Every structure is written in C-alpha cells, then in structure tokens.
Amino acid sequence: MTVEFKGLETQLIHAGEPRPRIQGAVSIPIFQSATFECSDEVESKQDSYYKVKYIRLNNTPNHQVLHEKLAILEKGEDARVTSSGMAAISTALLTVLSSGDHLLAQRGLYGGTYDLITKDFPSFGISCDFIDGGDPDSWERKLKSNTRAIYAESVTNPLMQVGELQALVEFAKAKGLLTLIDNTFPSPVNFRPIELGFDLSLHSGTKYLNGHSDIVAGAVIGRGELIERIDHRLAHLGGTLDPHACFLLHRGMKTLALRVKYQNQSALQIAGFLEEHPSVARVNYPGLKSNAAYQRACRWFDGFGGMLSFELKEGLLGAKRFIRELRLPVEAPSLGGVETLITRPATTSHSGMDAAERQKSNISDGLVRLSVGLETSEDLLDDLEQALNA
Ligand SMILES: *Cc1c(COP(=O)(O)O)cnc(C)c1O
C-alpha cells in the first residue's frame, strides 16, 4: 500500500499514509470512535485500513499510519505508539524481561526509567546492574547467567554522553542478549539505532517526534516478532495512545526533519558560545570537539541534537541567578519543543535520585540543561549572554 520513499523528509510526509486517501482527506481525520462495526458486510468489503476494532488495541487508522511511518523512518519492521514514553519503556522492558531475569542498564539514564528499574522492578523479581556505556572492558564483569537484555540511551540525560553503542551491540549479540535503546534525544533525524543493530528503539514522542509541548506520547520500533509480543502486552497493560493525540503526534512529525536540523545548528552555535564564555565551567554537548564522545557522535549521528547542559563557575548560586535573568527560555522540565526550555535536572528530571546517587553520576545541583527551541539563534545567544553577564 505504501510507496517507497528514500528521503527522510519525504518519508515524514508520505510514508504510511493510506492509499487511496480516506474519503480523499489529505490530512487523516481523527477516528474518535472507541469501537467499530465488525459485521460480515463491513469486514468483507474493506481493506486493512478499515479492519479496526477498538482503540485500546492501537488499531485505528490514526494508529496505523504512525506505526508504518515510524517503522520506515527508523528502518524497523514494525512499530507501535504508546500513551507516553514511559509506557513504551515499561511495556517493552516488561515484554522482554520476566521474574528472575537480570538487566544491564547504562548509567546516567532518564530519571523515570532509572526509578522504574531501581524502585519498581525489584518487586517483580527483575534485577539490574548498571554499566559504564563508555567502558566496554567493564561489561563482562556485570554479566550474570540470568542476564537477558541491555538497556541504553543514544544520548544520556542530562550529561549528553554517547556510549560505545556499536561495541554494546556486538557484546550483546555475542552473549545472546536483547538490546533496547532510548532514542528520544537524537530522534530518527539524527540517529537510527536499528541500523547499528539494536533490537528495539524507544521514544518519548512527547519530545522531538511531536515537538510542540502539547501531548504526551511514546513509541517503540523494532523487529516484527518483538513488536508483536509488545503489542500483546500493551493491549493488557493499557498504555494506548488516544486517537486525538495520535493525530497531533502525526501532525507534529511531518516537520520533524526541519525542526531537528534547525535545532542541531542552533544548539551547536550555543554550545560553542558557552564553551568560550569566561563564566562557564563546563559544557556537555557531543558536537563539541572537546567532548569525549565527539568522534563517536560524528560516526553514527547525522546531527548532534538540540540538547546541551553546562555548569557555571559560580555553581548553584550562579545557575539560579542566570536562570532568573533569562528572558526567552521557559523554566520547565521536558524538551524537544518549539520553545527553548531550561531546567536544573537536580530539581526536575533527576529529583527522584537521592543526592549521593546524583553526585556519583556527576549531576551537580548547579547543572543547567537547555532544550534549544526554534527561536532565532541570535536572539537566544543575546539572551544567554545578557543573563551570564548580569
Ligand atoms: C521524557 C523522556 C522519557 C519519558 O517520556 P514521557 O513521554 O514523559 O513518558 C523517557 N526517556 C527520555 C530520554 C525522555 O527525555
């Protein structure tokens, strides 16, 4: 049904769209119906786009177009959308892990994922050890006879580290482990982890995929057989995306490439500016030549993303004053939207971690995280400069 499109921009607009268009509609209408007629008469004359049953089963036309589009974008066999990024992550992990299993997870994970693994999984009989994504020699020591999977993030939050992803895939394949990766930060525009050999790619669609800070959504992309198992579990855990949110996610995704490419450019400029500024102690951005992961990021990524973090020489007090003086960035958690957002991860995304654990992970209280939006880069640079000099 789908025509093949080579370019990512073209895929974003056209891949997965129903042919013929439903009632000729250029933009897929919202199928806000919990259930659908399934009489013999209806089923016999309709193509697959009409073989819909129930919203919780993720199979309205609004879901189907997203599943096909996401699979094509990241070169997976199949995909599912979910009601949040955490729904995608928890459902995928609870599909590949059972009671008695052990997980290896990269250190420096998104706070919600870290909490899920460390606080919720023990009561399900699932254990975990953390590994340093940049130190392959240390992985074997953490392996157990019941280790089933490795969980990583393409770019870790909030320190923007890029692990030895290729070595991770090779290690997992040699040991018969499944590999899952949270690809939220790069988005399919900058990185497609399935091409590198990962089994499952996960997204918080709340962030870049949707890009407008107005819905919560998630996605999982991968091999057909794995997605089928996830689909089954998703139907029972119930983390389905509502059709209206599907519609908004779909609309947001059409401009993903334009947005992310602009954000790549703007963030690189800002990271360079901050690195040169005398009040700034350290900038974390994989696109800086000074960054430990620069070579890796260049090898695998088509862009370095819109996320960066940094510390001021004046530490926490300096960070608080700096944020107060800013006029453009909104002080809010989350990321990947059209507006620039700024937070201190110690008070938002990583507040669930206790202070000692945060310190061990190098997340200082004064660390500032910036999600670069679509404002004019010069306006952002001017604002950052006046706030730094205030
Ligand atoms: C936000 C985020 C999540 C969680 O996604 P929700 O949509 O908020 O559930 C997971 N991973 C990363 C990297 C995120 O930034």
The ligand as a Gaussian input file, in Angstrom:
#p B3LYP/6-31G(d) Opt

LIG

0 1
 C       10.819000      12.372000      28.684000
 C       11.653000      11.167000      28.485000
 C       11.147000       9.903000      28.755000
 C        9.762000       9.684000      29.319000
 O        8.806000      10.071000      28.384000
 P        7.296000      10.536000      28.774000
 O        6.707000      10.825000      27.451000
 O        7.409000      11.711000      29.681000
 O        6.676000       9.377000      29.470000
 C       11.964000       8.818000      28.516000
 N       13.217000       8.962000      28.036000
 C       13.745000      10.170000      27.776000
 C       15.126000      10.259000      27.253000
 C       12.986000      11.320000      27.981000
 O       13.518000      12.510000      27.735000

